[in-house]
Amino acid sequence: MASLQEMKPFQCVKVQPQANELTGILEPHPRSGHRIVVDECNVYSVGGYNPDFWGLENIDDSTCFPLFKELWKFNLINRRWTKLDTTGDMPNELASHSAMLLDHHLLVFGGTGVPFGDAASNKLCLCNLHTLKWSHIKTSGEYPTKVYGQSLSVYKNCLYVFGGTTGWVYNSELHKLDFNTGQWSMVEATGAIPEGRYRHEVAIYNGHLYVFGGGRSYLCYKFEKMPVFHMEDNVWSEVETYPDSQHGYPAARRCHSCVQLKKDAYIAGGYDGEKIFGDIWRLCLVSKRWSKLSVVLPEPVYFHSADVTPAGCMYIFGGVTVIEHVRTSSVYRVWLQPPPSLKELSWSWIIEHVPRIGKLPKEKLLQLGIPHDYAWRIAQSLEPGVCA
């Protein structure tokens, strides 16, 4: 857990994992093309790819080399990785898929197997993080194309899928799934429909969907003007953004990460076909002004994944650090805002300076006066499953 010094905003800290006491595992194999989601307790990583594993035999349904048919949990209190033993219909297309956390469910859409594009998917799968059981969500209607590298977002009880590639065709289709009816439909949009792309990112603010970068095999899209979808009237437009007064605009890129915290979106890392980036930029979705953060990633990286905790701490895991060759299993964190309360600061201090507290059962913690919500967090670090 972070020290008080490390909880200052806009400092990048490498999170050093501890070996799992039961398995001896320190961390997952390096990977790219995976996705992570986070909550108050854990980072969850699903899927990923590493060509170093092409020669390994797939011994059962739980392995799918060189893809990783795996769901991992990294507990934020004890800093231990655990490979979760799931059941049910886990998807096989686990590179450049999309994932998000809905309550205690991990939602996964699309993605590709190997060879890339030959096994692209438009399946929607769900893992209940209480029971660790996967299921394939049955839907109907006008399904999205089988793609990978698309974006996934939720607005007013509908799931939106934008863009992606089949491996040969890059599209700009926008589909939505109505959670109430289970029906897919293609959104009949008008206006300045953007060009097809993959490995872009999106953010939603005030009824508008903003598209950040992305590209094709031979180009990347810039950030001076960005595609924006007006979700109430189904109209695309191109919105001008404003540069950082000193650093200008972010360089065009794809395969970056993007997290949203209230009215701000943050992009980190990425790749333009020649250069790997380690910078972090913020776009205020109200003023449309870019700000380059002073913090940089210790390892420039692309095809990584990032998410932000409810308290405002961004976690980044994995990715490619040397073009086409070297992948990482490092975890980094960056606080994007000051910790929200003295209570959160006190909690961090206790975890840092009283490590034994993480081994006490919930009942004992409550007797010692630990607040119920923090005793609950500690209890999750002791259990083989996930937050309940």
C-alpha positions in Angstrom: 0.0 0.0 0.0 1.2 3.5 -0.7 3.1 5.6 1.9 1.8 9.1 2.5 4.6 10.5 0.3 3.7 8.2 -2.5 0.0 9.3 -2.4 0.9 12.8 -3.6 -0.8 13.4 -7.0 1.0 12.8 -10.3 3.8 10.6 -9.0 4.4 7.3 -10.8 5.2 4.5 -8.4 6.1 0.9 -9.3 4.1 -1.4 -7.1 6.4 -4.2 -6.0 4.5 -7.5 -5.8 4.9 -10.0 -2.9 5.1 -13.7 -3.6 1.8 -15.5 -3.1 2.2 -17.5 0.2 0.1 -20.4 -1.1 1.5 -20.8 -4.7 4.9 -19.0 -4.5 3.9 -17.0 -7.7 5.3 -13.5 -7.7 3.5 -12.2 -10.8 1.9 -13.2 -14.1 3.9 -13.8 -17.2 4.5 -10.5 -19.2 1.7 -9.9 -21.6 0.1 -7.4 -24.0 -3.4 -7.0 -25.4 -5.0 -7.8 -22.1 -7.5 -5.7 -20.2 -7.7 -4.7 -16.5 -10.4 -3.4 -14.3 -10.1 -2.2 -10.7 -12.2 -1.7 -7.6 -11.4 -0.7 -4.0 -9.7 -4.0 -3.3 -8.2 -5.5 -6.5 -6.8 -5.2 -10.0 -8.3 -7.9 -12.2 -6.5 -8.8 -15.5 -8.1 -10.9 -18.2 -6.4 -12.4 -21.2 -3.3 -11.2 -23.0 -0.7 -12.4 -25.5 3.0 -13.2 -25.5 4.6 -14.7 -28.7 7.4 -16.2 -26.5 4.8 -18.9 -25.6 4.2 -20.1 -29.2 6.1 -23.3 -28.6 4.3 -24.4 -25.4 1.7 -27.1 -25.5 -1.9 -26.3 -24.6 -2.5 -29.0 -22.1 -6.2 -28.4 -21.3 -9.0 -25.9 -21.7 -7.5 -23.6 -19.1 -4.5 -22.8 -21.3 -4.5 -21.2 -24.8 -0.9 -20.3 -25.6 0.3 -17.9 -26.9 -2.8 -16.3 -25.5 -3.5 -16.4 -21.8 -6.9 -17.8 -21.1 -6.6 -16.5 -17.5 -8.2 -14.2 -15.0 -5.7 -12.8 -12.4 -6.4 -10.8 -9.3 -3.8 -8.4 -7.7 -4.8 -7.5 -4.2 -4.1 -3.8 -3.4 -3.5 -4.5 0.3 -1.2 -7.5 0.4 0.2 -6.9 -3.2 -0.1 -10.5 -4.1 -1.2 -11.9 -7.5 -3.6 -14.8 -7.6 -4.6 -16.7 -10.7 -8.3 -17.3 -10.2 -9.9 -20.7 -10.7 -13.0 -19.8 -12.8 -15.7 -22.1 -14.2 -18.1 -21.7 -17.1 -17.8 -20.3 -20.6 -14.7 -18.2 -20.5 -14.0 -16.6 -23.9 -11.1 -17.8 -26.1 -10.6 -14.5 -28.0 -8.5 -12.7 -25.3 -6.3 -10.3 -27.2 -7.4 -6.7 -27.8 -10.9 -7.5 -26.3 -12.8 -4.9 -24.3 -13.6 -5.2 -20.6 -15.4 -3.2 -17.9 -16.6 -3.7 -14.4 -20.3 -3.5 -13.7 -21.0 -3.9 -10.0 -19.4 -7.2 -9.1 -19.4 -8.5 -12.7 -16.6 -8.4 -15.2 -18.0 -7.8 -18.7 -15.9 -8.8 -21.7 -16.7 -8.2 -25.4 -15.0 -9.1 -28.7 -11.3 -9.7 -29.1 -9.3 -12.1 -31.2 -7.5 -15.4 -31.0 -4.5 -16.3 -33.0 -3.7 -15.9 -35.8 -5.1 -12.4 -35.3 -8.3 -11.7 -37.1 -8.9 -15.4 -38.0 -10.9 -15.8 -34.8 -12.3 -12.4 -34.0 -15.4 -12.4 -31.8 -18.6 -10.4 -31.1 -19.6 -12.4 -28.1 -20.5 -10.8 -24.8 -19.3 -12.7 -21.7 -19.7 -12.1 -18.0 -17.8 -13.3 -15.0 -19.4 -13.1 -11.7 -16.6 -12.0 -9.4 -18.4 -13.5 -6.3 -18.8 -16.9 -7.8 -16.0 -16.8 -10.4 -18.3 -18.3 -13.0 -18.3 -17.2 -16.6 -21.4 -17.1 -18.8 -22.2 -16.2 -22.3 -24.9 -13.5 -22.4 -27.6 -14.4 -24.9 -28.6 -11.4 -27.0 -30.4 -10.8 -30.3 -30.8 -8.2 -33.0 -28.2 -6.5 -35.3 -24.9 -7.8 -33.8 -21.7 -5.8 -34.1 -19.1 -7.1 -36.6 -16.7 -9.6 -35.2 -13.8 -7.3 -34.2 -10.9 -6.6 -31.9 -9.4 -3.4 -30.7 -12.9 -1.8 -30.3 -14.1 0.5 -27.5 -16.8 -0.3 -25.0 -18.8 2.1 -22.9 -22.1 2.4 -21.0 -24.6 5.2 -21.2 -28.2 5.2 -19.9 -28.5 1.4 -19.6 -27.1 0.8 -23.0 -23.8 -0.7 -24.0 -22.0 1.0 -26.9 -19.4 -0.7 -29.1 -17.4 1.6 -31.5 -14.9 0.7 -34.2 -12.4 -2.1 -34.2 -10.9 -4.3 -36.9 -11.6 -7.7 -38.4 -7.9 -8.0 -39.1 -8.4 -6.6 -42.6 -11.1 -4.0 -42.4 -11.2 -1.1 -39.9 -14.7 0.1 -39.2 -16.4 3.1 -37.6 -19.6 1.3 -36.9 -21.4 2.2 -33.6 -23.7 -0.5 -32.1 -25.6 -0.4 -28.9 -27.1 -3.1 -26.7 -30.2 -2.3 -24.7 -29.7 -4.0 -21.3 -33.5 -4.0 -20.8 -34.3 -6.0 -23.9 -31.1 -7.7 -24.8 -31.4 -6.3 -28.3 -28.4 -5.1 -30.4 -28.9 -2.4 -33.0 -26.7 -0.4 -35.2 -26.9 3.3 -34.4 -28.0 5.2 -37.5 -25.8 8.2 -37.0 -25.4 11.3 -39.1 -22.8 14.1 -39.2 -19.0 13.8 -39.4 -18.7 10.1 -39.1 -15.1 9.3 -38.2 -12.8 7.1 -40.2 -12.5 3.4 -39.2 -9.9 2.7 -36.5 -8.8 0.3 -33.8 -7.0 0.5 -30.4 -8.6 3.9 -29.7 -10.1 4.8 -26.4 -13.3 6.6 -25.4 -14.7 8.7 -22.5 -18.3 9.8 -21.9 -19.2 13.2 -20.4 -22.4 15.2 -20.4 -24.0 13.0 -23.1 -21.1 13.0 -25.4 -18.7 10.2 -26.4 -15.2 11.3 -27.1 -12.8 9.2 -29.2 -9.1 9.3 -28.3 -6.7 8.5 -31.1 -6.4 5.0 -32.4 -5.4 4.1 -35.9 -4.7 1.5 -38.6 -1.6 -0.5 -39.5 -0.1 2.5 -41.3 -1.4 5.6 -39.5 -2.5 7.0 -36.2 -5.1 9.7 -35.5 -4.2 13.0 -34.0 -5.7 14.9 -31.0 -6.0 18.5 -32.3 -9.6 17.6 -33.4 -11.4 14.7 -32.0 -14.5 12.8 -33.1 -17.4 13.3 -30.6 -20.8 11.4 -30.7 -23.8 13.3 -29.4 -25.6 10.4 -27.7 -29.1 12.0 -27.5 -29.4 12.9 -31.1 -27.1 10.3 -32.8 -24.9 12.9 -34.5 -21.1 12.8 -34.9 -19.1 16.0 -35.0 -15.4 16.9 -34.9 -14.5 19.0 -31.9 -11.5 21.2 -31.7 -9.3 20.9 -28.6 -6.8 23.4 -27.1 -3.1 22.8 -26.6 -1.1 22.7 -23.5 0.5 26.2 -23.3 4.0 24.8 -23.1 3.9 21.3 -24.7 1.2 21.6 -27.4 -0.8 18.5 -28.2 -0.1 14.8 -27.5 1.5 13.0 -30.4 -0.8 10.9 -32.6 -0.9 7.3 -31.2 -2.8 4.1 -30.9 -2.6 1.3 -28.3 -2.5 3.8 -25.5 -4.7 3.6 -22.3 -7.3 6.0 -21.2 -9.1 6.4 -17.8 -11.7 8.9 -16.9 -12.1 10.7 -13.5 -15.1 12.9 -13.4 -14.7 15.6 -16.0 -11.1 14.7 -16.9 -9.7 12.0 -19.2 -6.1 10.8 -19.0 -4.2 9.0 -21.8 -0.9 7.2 -21.1 1.7 5.6 -23.3 0.9 4.3 -26.8 2.7 3.8 -30.1 2.8 5.7 -33.4 4.4 2.9 -35.6 7.9 4.0 -34.8 8.0 5.4 -31.2 6.7 4.1 -27.9 5.4 6.8 -25.6 5.8 7.1 -21.8 3.9 10.4 -21.4 0.6 11.1 -19.6 -1.8 13.7 -20.7 -5.1 15.1 -19.3 -8.0 16.4 -21.4 -10.5 18.5 -19.5 -13.8 17.5 -21.1 -15.4 20.8 -20.2 -12.8 23.3 -21.5 -11.4 20.8 -24.1 -7.9 21.8 -23.1 -4.9 19.5 -23.0 -2.4 19.4 -20.1 0.8 17.4 -20.2 1.5 15.9 -16.7 5.1 16.2 -15.4 5.1 12.5 -14.5 6.3 10.0 -17.1 6.1 6.2 -17.0 9.5 4.5 -16.1 8.9 2.2 -19.1 7.4 3.6 -22.2 4.7 1.1 -23.1 1.9 0.3 -25.5 -0.7 -2.5 -25.7 -0.9 -2.1 -21.9 -4.1 -1.6 -19.9 -5.1 0.9 -17.2 -8.1 1.7 -14.9 -8.7 4.0 -12.0 -10.0 3.2 -8.5 -13.1 5.0 -7.1 -10.6 7.0 -4.9 -8.8 8.3 -8.0 -5.7 6.1 -8.3 -4.7 5.0 -11.8 -3.2 1.5 -12.1 -1.3 0.4 -15.3 -0.3 -3.2 -16.0 1.7 -5.0 -18.6 2.3 -4.0 -22.3 5.1 -3.9 -24.8 8.2 -2.0 -23.9 10.4 -2.8 -26.9 8.7 -2.8 -30.2 7.5 -6.3 -31.0 9.9 -8.0 -28.7 9.8 -7.2 -25.0 6.7 -7.3 -22.8 6.4 -6.5 -19.1 4.5 -7.6 -16.1 5.1 -4.4 -14.1 2.3 -2.6 -12.2 2.5 1.2 -11.8 0.2 3.5 -10.0 -0.4 7.3 -10.3 -2.8 9.2 -8.0 -4.8 11.5 -10.2 -6.1 13.6 -7.4 -5.3 14.0 -3.7 -6.7 11.1 -1.5 -10.3 12.0 -0.8 -10.1 12.2 3.0 -8.1 12.1 6.1 -9.6 8.7 6.7 -8.1 7.4 3.5 -4.7 8.8 4.5 -5.0 7.2 7.9 -5.9 3.9 6.4 -2.8 4.0 4.1 -0.5 4.8 7.0 -1.9 1.9 9.1 -1.4 -0.6 6.2 2.1 0.7 5.6 3.3 0.7 9.2 1.3 -2.1 10.8 1.7 -4.9 8.2 0.5 -7.6 10.6 -3.0 -6.0 10.5 -3.5 -7.6 7.1 -3.4 -11.0 8.7 -6.1 -10.4 11.3 -9.7 -11.8 10.8 -12.5 -9.3 10.3 -14.0 -9.8 13.7 -10.7 -8.9 15.4 -10.3 -5.9 13.3 -13.8 -4.6 14.3 -12.9 -5.2 17.9 -9.8 -3.0 17.5 -12.0 -0.2 16.1 -11.1 -0.5 12.4 -14.0 1.0 10.4 -16.3 -1.6 8.9 -15.5 -0.7 5.3 -11.7 -1.0 5.8 -12.1 -4.2 7.8 -14.0 -5.5 4.8 -11.1 -4.6 2.5 -8.6 -6.4 4.6 -10.9 -9.5 4.8 -10.8 -9.7 1.1 -7.0 -9.9 1.0 -7.2 -13.1 3.2 -9.7 -14.9 1.0 -8.9 -17.1 -2.1 -11.8 -15.5 -4.0 -12.5 -11.9 -4.6 -14.4 -9.0 -3.0 -17.7 -10.1 -1.6 
